């Protein structure tokens, strides 16, 4: 699986969880510890950036899920 595919899959999973909780990207940013910009959340959800482990934990905390939820993705070895 290519790096870009992994980033997109994780980003989509974050977006899916965020939307299932009824949060906008701005809501998510407001719930997160530390400084992060809405554009950064957008880039993460689109798979356009590789977030740090710390950022993933902050997102998970704000969404009240375990970070492993972000990696519940289909992996292909083609």
N, C-alpha and C positions, 0 to 999 in steps of 0.2 A: 504494500500500500504506500503510495507516494505521500510525502510530507504534506503537500497541499490538500490531499484528500482527508488526511487525519485532522488537519486544522479545521477544514470545513465541517467534518462530521462532529467534532467536539463543539464547534461554534453553533451548529444547528441544534445540538442537544441542549446547550445552555439556553438558546432562544426558546426552544420548545418548553423547557422547564419554567423559564421566566413567564412566558405567555400563559402557561397552565395555572400559574399563581395569580394571574391578572395584573402583572406588573408591566409598566412601560420601562424602556431603558432608563429614563430619568428616575423612575421609582427605584430601580435597582441601584443606581449610583447613589441615591439618597440613603439607602440602607447599608451601603458598604462602608467599612472602616477605611480611613485614609483617603487620599486624593486620587480620584480617577475621573476622567472626562467621559461624557456620553459618547463622544466619537470613538473612544477606545473600546467601549462595550460594543459599539456597532462593528468595528473592525474585527473584534474577537468573534462575534456571532457570524460574520461573513467569512471567517477563516483567512482573513487578510493579514493577521499578525499572530505571532506565537507568544501567548501570555506566559508569564512566569508561574511557577508552582504556587508562589505566594498569592498572586492575583487570582488564580483558580480557587484557592482556599477562601479568599475574601468573597468571591462571587458565591461560592457554595454556602458560606455562612449567611450571607444576605438573603439567599434563596431558601435557607433552612433545609438544605439537603447535604448528603455526604458527597464529597468531591468525586467519589467513584461513579456517581450517577452520570457524570459528564463523559465517561469512557464506556458506557453501555452502548457501543456502536458495532455495526457489522464490519468485520475486518476481512478484506479479500487479499489473497496472496497470488493474484494473477500477474 
